[in-house]
Amino acid sequence: MSAGHAVAGESAPVAGQQAFPWRFTTPLYVGSSLNPINSAIIATALVPIADGLHVSVGSTAVLVTSLYLASAIAQPTAGKLAEVVGPRRVFLGGILLVLLGGLVGGFGDSLAMLTVARVLIGIGTSAGYPSAMVLIRRRAARAGLDAPPGSVLGGLAIAGMATAAVGPPLGGLLVGAAGWHWAFLINIPVTVAALLVTARWVPKDPAPEPGESSSVPGGFRGVARRIDLAGIVGFAASTTALIIFLMSLPAADWTAFGVFVVAAVPTVLWELRAPEPFFDLRGLAANGPLSRTYLRQALTLVGVYTVMYGVTEWMEAAHGYSSTVAGLLLLPMAGVSALLARPLATRNLVRGPLVVSAVTMLAGSAAIVLLTSRSPALVIVLVTLIFGITSAATTVGNQTTLYLQALPQQIGTAAGLFRTFSYLGTIVSSVITGLVFHHGVTDRALHGLGLVLVGTGLAVLLLTVLDRRLMGRAESRTHHTDSRTPLP
């Protein structure tokens, strides 16, 4: 039986790289790209939405924050569900939610309806990446692969970075040609196509092994216990309150902070006692390398997204560029990220890309301190290109490290938390930019922003070079004994 045909079911064994034909990986790439493209595509639609609904532009910010909040909470939740009820089911369920969100938003006529649509899209798109990681990890185990499938992981990285890059220009074209509703309606043809290829090419979730069925409780109560529903609710409440507090700075919302404390304390106590915790605090504390990977990813993305949003804001306010020109000046940064991701991932390098990521972040941050409103566009592009290298190196290096450091049976939750920490980095970058530019977007403020990023980059560099658990190349590791076990 051919490799391409084998992915339609689980009856045929797979071996080596034949485990990942394009029919298997294409749906995973499409599903994983839905979140970043929906995060980016709304940017050009906010002003037309405000005009169309006769609301202030500031009020449309809820359409951005609602998706961030929903995604930060839903990513690890979807990963946990993928581990318990099956990654294909969760993957398909997520696509259906995105389709529903596209319909609600596309035909919505109020800000409330659009917010509901963005929440649905945020939850639905969050299923893509963690479910894909579960599918890839399990298929690699069936194939007996000791090292990570670098080319496949690189494809996931490219799917995220490339779609995030094309989101604003694609949104601009759609909104300009057909109206702001198409910032939502575009999800309909994309999700229909994703549903078709997933149903046809991604294998069905296997049934439990004969000796395993009794250990998997059935019904809603059984699934709720397995996924730790109480832990998920506590995590959602505390994370929501924390993000609201962070986004309120510098005018601190102490009520949100109080809710965070009230929700977080009992959640931590519950998770420490739960037999199958959603947020395995003990496991995370014991797995120091994985904790450092999460922190390294968040801190690095603070730098990358500060450039994407903060430097862009400075280009418009202090340099006098239009939003269109500022966006075009950032395209080379996204292009470099996408071009570098695959060759880096294919070689399964770990320490090297992470060191490069930290060094380039330091260099780029120092260069920001030297920029002025008289700097030519070419110099600005060169500075952002440095951060393009940072983006590619950190995404590939940390993703490969995550694959190696997470327990195989917990790769879905771990991948979801990886994305949650990425969102926290994005939110912190927004907070830092708002604080530094609070009294005006000037060259001096930009230099202050650069100095903050220099300190952040130094922290990332220390987290990398002092981590003795990072190897040069991803080989078989502590999970070697699990690599040839059959799929559950």
Buried (B, 14 or more C-beta within 10 A) or exposed (E): EEBEEBBBEBEEEBEEBBBBBEBBBBBBBBBBBBBBBBBBBBBBBBBBBBEEBEEEEEEBEBBBBBBBBBBBBBBBBBBBBBBBBBBBBBBBBBBBBBBBBBBBBBEBEEBEBBBBBBBBBBBBBBBBBBBBBBBBBBBBBBBBBEBBBBBBBBBBBBBBBBBBBBBBBBBBEBBEEEBBBBBBBBBBEBBEEBBEBBEEBBBEBBEEEEEEEEEEEEEEEEBBBBBBBBBBBBBBBBBBBBBBBBBBBEEEBEEBBEBBEEBBEEBBEBBEEBEEBBBBBEBBEEBEBBBBBBBBBBBBBBBBBBBBBBBBBBBBBBBEBEBEEBBBBBBBBBBBBBBBBBBBBBBBBBBBBBBBBBBBBBBBBBBBBEBEEEBEBEBBBBBBBBBBBBBBBBBBBBBBBBBBBBBBBBBBBBBBBBBBBBBBBBBBBBBBBBBBBEEEBBBEBBBBBBBBBBEBBBBBBEBBBEBEBBBEEBEEBEBEEEBEEEBB
